[in-house]
């Protein structure tokens, strides 16, 4: 039991909210087509070629800048930052693949769709579209750039809605089987804890492999301690379901029980090296065991199964696009071509 998580919010508002949070300097650098180097000079170049399109270094730097700044403040190493940039590049490559597919399939976004999305974002934030525009421009981003990003998000969603979501079906029998597997012998008394975790598997059985896994976990923890939401970071980094839900203490693995025993609600553990990798735990809450009925659990189970299947179908779709498209990382990113197979990073284009 306990492998349930709350449904994710709609991806489009999340992505656009992140744009609003971008630093003014990053917005101006993007419009100038430039990226700031470590010594302050302005540089740019090609980070990757994707078919007939390219991902610029400035795109990678802009997308990674907010997180990178927090990592630096938290004492992250150059290797941690390099890993972040490589993962950002992977996501940008996947977005380019979807854009190229949309172009071949003649999938387009019109101005009315952009206007409707702008109105929706403004409404969700309880402001007017004019106030939204003022907020965007006050952060150094032009309105045209913002609308262009909105158009890209809509395009991504259209492709996924047409090519991935129709392949995802969750049958009633699967929901029941999941419940029976997770809850059939659930405790009816004692204490339970709501846990979230960041878990990274080692890519081999050598100490260096476990050390690499722990480096990824520590990098993620640095982002959390710098102010990012634990669950949001876990969804980017963790392998497996980040939100474990409520789990009876009596059913926890020994290492988890030992860690949780000394924690208070809201506390986050340090990175914990394990035989198969590395992990970190967040104790959300404690309470007396409350047995979960099928009626209570079925909606969350259905959402969990849908997300799991969607992730698999999305990765299969992207892998097909990768095989059909020439992709080559350039310059400092040339050695990160094996990231997809070695780091466990997952696509986050939704």
C-alpha positions in Angstrom: 0.0 0.0 0.0 1.0 3.6 0.0 2.1 3.9 -3.6 -0.5 6.5 -4.5 0.1 10.2 -5.3 -2.1 13.2 -5.9 -2.8 13.9 -9.6 -0.4 16.4 -11.1 -1.7 19.8 -12.0 -2.2 20.6 -15.6 1.2 20.9 -17.2 0.6 24.0 -19.2 -0.1 26.4 -16.3 3.0 25.0 -14.5 5.3 25.6 -17.4 4.0 29.1 -18.0 4.2 29.9 -14.3 7.8 29.0 -14.5 8.3 31.4 -17.3 6.8 34.2 -15.2 9.4 33.4 -12.5 12.3 33.6 -14.9 15.0 36.3 -14.0 14.8 39.5 -16.0 18.4 39.1 -17.1 17.6 35.6 -18.5 14.7 37.1 -20.6 16.9 39.8 -22.0 19.7 37.4 -22.8 17.4 35.1 -24.7 16.1 37.9 -26.9 19.6 38.9 -27.6 20.4 35.3 -28.5 23.2 35.3 -25.9 24.3 33.3 -22.9 26.5 34.6 -20.1 29.7 32.7 -19.4 31.2 32.2 -16.0 33.5 35.2 -16.5 30.6 37.5 -17.5 31.3 37.7 -21.2 28.5 36.9 -23.6 28.8 33.8 -25.6 26.5 31.6 -27.7 26.7 28.6 -30.0 25.0 25.3 -30.9 24.4 22.9 -28.0 22.8 20.3 -30.2 21.5 19.7 -33.7 18.1 18.2 -34.0 17.2 17.3 -37.5 17.1 20.6 -39.4 16.8 22.6 -36.2 19.3 23.4 -33.4 19.3 24.0 -29.6 21.4 27.0 -28.8 23.7 27.3 -25.7 21.7 30.3 -24.8 18.5 28.2 -24.6 20.2 25.7 -22.3 21.6 28.5 -20.1 18.3 30.4 -19.9 16.3 27.2 -19.0 18.8 26.1 -16.4 19.6 29.5 -14.9 17.0 29.8 -12.2 17.8 26.3 -10.8 21.5 26.7 -11.4 21.6 29.9 -9.3 19.9 28.1 -6.4 22.3 25.1 -6.7 25.3 27.5 -6.6 23.9 29.2 -3.5 23.5 25.8 -1.9 27.1 24.9 -2.6 26.6 22.6 -5.6 29.8 21.5 -7.4 30.6 22.2 -11.0 29.8 18.6 -11.8 26.3 19.0 -10.3 25.7 22.0 -12.5 27.1 20.3 -15.6 24.7 17.4 -14.9 21.8 19.8 -14.6 22.6 21.5 -17.9 22.9 18.1 -19.6 19.4 17.1 -18.3 18.0 20.5 -19.4 19.5 19.9 -22.9 17.9 16.5 -23.1 14.5 18.0 -22.4 15.0 20.8 -24.9 16.0 18.2 -27.5 12.8 16.3 -26.8 10.8 19.5 -27.3 12.5 20.1 -30.6 11.7 16.6 -31.7 8.0 17.2 -31.0 8.2 20.6 -32.8 9.6 18.9 -35.9 7.0 16.2 -35.7 4.3 18.9 -35.5 5.7 20.6 -38.5 5.7 17.4 -40.6 2.1 16.7 -39.4 1.1 20.3 -40.1 -0.1 20.8 -36.6 -0.4 24.5 -35.8 -1.4 26.9 -33.1 -3.5 30.0 -34.0 -3.8 33.4 -32.3 -7.2 32.6 -30.9 -5.8 29.6 -29.0 -3.0 31.8 -27.6 -5.5 34.5 -26.6 -7.6 31.9 -24.8 -4.7 30.5 -22.9 -3.5 34.0 -21.9 -7.0 34.7 -20.6 -7.0 31.4 -18.7 -3.6 32.0 -17.1 -4.7 35.5 -16.0 -7.9 34.2 -14.6 -6.1 31.5 -12.6 -3.9 34.1 -11.1 -6.8 36.4 -10.4 -5.5 39.2 -12.6 -6.4 40.7 -16.0 -4.6 39.9 -19.2 -3.2 43.5 -19.2 -1.8 42.9 -15.7 -0.3 39.6 -16.8 1.4 41.4 -19.7 2.7 44.1 -17.3 4.1 41.3 -15.0 5.8 39.6 -17.9 7.4 42.7 -19.3 8.4 43.9 -15.8 10.6 40.8 -15.6 12.5 41.7 -18.8 10.6 39.4 -21.3 8.8 40.9 -24.3 5.1 40.0 -24.7 5.9 38.6 -28.2 8.4 36.2 -26.6 5.9 35.2 -23.9 3.2 34.5 -26.5 5.7 32.5 -28.5 6.4 30.3 -25.5 2.7 29.8 -24.9 2.3 28.8 -28.5 5.1 26.2 -28.1 3.4 24.8 -24.9 0.1 24.5 -26.7 1.8 22.8 -29.7 3.4 20.3 -27.3 0.1 19.5 -25.7 -1.6 19.0 -29.1 1.0 16.5 -30.2 0.8 14.6 -26.9 -3.0 14.7 -26.9 -3.1 13.2 -30.4 -0.2 10.8 -30.4 0.3 9.6 -26.8 -2.9 10.0 -24.7 -5.1 7.9 -27.0 -2.7 5.0 -26.4 -3.2 5.1 -22.6 -6.1 3.1 -21.2 -6.7 2.1 -17.6 -9.2 -0.7 -17.2 -11.4 -1.1 -14.2 -9.9 -4.6 -13.6 -6.4 -3.0 -13.4 -7.6 -0.5 -10.8 -9.1 -3.3 -8.7 -6.0 -5.5 -9.1 -3.8 -2.6 -8.0 -5.9 -2.0 -4.9 -5.9 -5.7 -4.0 -2.1 -5.9 -4.4 -1.4 -2.8 -2.3 -4.2 -2.8 0.2 -5.4 -6.4 0.7 -3.3 -7.0 3.8 -3.1 -3.4 5.1 -2.8 -2.9 8.8 -5.8 -1.8 10.7 -4.0 -0.4 13.8 -0.8 1.3 14.7 0.9 4.4 13.2 1.5 5.3 9.6 3.6 8.0 7.9 3.0 10.0 4.7 6.3 9.7 2.9 7.8 11.2 -0.2 11.2 10.2 -1.6 13.9 10.9 -4.1 15.3 7.6 -5.3 18.1 7.1 -7.8 19.3 3.6 -8.8 23.0 2.9 -9.2 23.9 2.0 -12.7 26.2 -0.8 -11.6 27.4 -2.6 -8.5 30.6 -0.6 -7.9 31.1 1.9 -5.1 31.5 4.6 -7.8 28.1 3.8 -9.2 26.5 4.3 -5.8 28.5 7.5 -5.3 27.2 8.8 -8.6 23.6 8.0 -7.6 24.1 9.8 -4.3 25.6 12.8 -6.1 22.3 13.1 -8.0 20.3 12.9 -4.8 22.5 15.5 -3.1 22.1 17.8 -6.0 18.4 17.4 -5.8 18.4 18.1 -2.1 20.5 21.2 -2.7 17.7 22.5 -4.9 15.1 21.7 -2.3 17.1 23.4 0.5 17.5 26.4 -1.8 13.7 26.8 -1.9 12.3 24.4 -4.5 9.4 22.1 -3.8 10.5 18.6 -2.7 7.9 16.8 -4.7 8.5 18.8 -7.8 12.2 18.1 -7.7 11.5 14.4 -6.9 9.3 14.1 -10.0 12.2 15.3 -12.2 15.0 13.2 -10.6 13.4 10.2 -8.9 13.1 6.8 -10.5 9.7 5.5 -9.5 6.7 7.1 -7.8 8.0 10.1 -5.6 4.9 10.3 -3.4 4.5 7.1 -1.4 1.4 8.2 0.4 0.6 6.9 3.9 2.6 3.8 4.7 2.2 1.8 8.0 5.4 2.0 10.0 5.3 -1.7 10.6 5.6 -2.3 6.8 8.6 -0.1 6.2 11.9 -1.4 5.1 14.4 -1.4 8.0 16.4 1.6 6.5 13.3 3.6 6.1 11.9 2.8 9.5 15.3 3.8 11.1 15.3 7.1 9.2 11.7 8.0 9.9 12.0 7.2 13.6 14.0 10.3 14.3 12.1 12.7 12.0 9.4 15.2 12.6 6.6 16.1 10.2 8.1 18.2 7.4 11.7 17.0 7.9 13.9 15.9 5.1 16.7 13.3 5.5 20.2 13.6 4.0 21.1 11.4 1.1 21.1 7.7 2.2 23.4 5.3 0.3 21.8 1.9 -0.3 23.1 -1.3 -1.8 21.1 -0.6 -5.0 21.5 3.2 -5.2 20.7 6.3 -3.1 17.6 7.9 -1.6 16.3 10.8 0.5 13.1 10.8 2.5 10.6 13.6 3.4 8.2 12.9 6.3 5.0 14.8 5.4 2.9 13.7 8.3 2.2 11.0 10.9 -1.1 9.6 12.1 -2.9 6.6 13.4 -3.5 3.9 10.7 -6.7 4.6 8.7 -7.5 1.6 6.5 -8.2 2.7 2.9 -11.4 1.5 1.2 -11.5 0.8 -2.5 -14.0 3.6 -3.0 -11.5 6.0 -1.4 -8.6 4.8 -3.4 -9.9 4.1 -6.8 -9.6 7.6 -8.3 -6.0 8.1 -7.1 -5.1 4.6 -8.3 -6.6 5.3 -11.7 -4.6 8.5 -11.9 -1.4 6.7 -10.8 -1.8 4.0 -13.4 -2.6 6.5 -16.1 0.6 8.5 -15.3 2.7 5.4 -15.3 1.3 4.3 -18.6 1.6 7.8 -20.1 5.2 8.0 -19.1 6.0 4.7 -20.9 4.0 5.7 -24.0 5.6 9.1 -24.0 9.1 7.7 -23.8 8.3 5.2 -26.6 7.0 8.0 -28.8 10.1 10.1 -28.1 12.4 7.2 -28.7 10.7 6.6 -32.1 11.3 10.3 -33.0 14.9 10.0 -31.9 15.5 7.1 -34.2 13.9 8.9 -37.1 15.8 12.2 -36.5 19.5 13.1 -36.6 20.4 14.3 -33.2 24.0 15.3 -32.3 25.1 17.1 -29.1 27.9 19.7 -29.7 30.8 21.2 -27.9 30.8 20.8 -24.1 27.7 18.6 -24.4 29.2 16.1 -26.9 30.1 13.7 -24.1 26.6 13.7 -22.6 25.1 11.8 -25.5 24.8 8.7 -23.2 22.8 10.6 -20.6 19.5 9.1 -21.7 20.8 5.6 -21.1 22.9 6.2 -18.0 21.4 8.9 -15.8 17.8 7.8 -15.4 16.6 11.2 -16.5 13.1 11.2 -17.8 11.5 13.5 -20.4 9.5 16.3 -18.9 7.9 17.9 -21.9 4.4 17.9 -20.7 
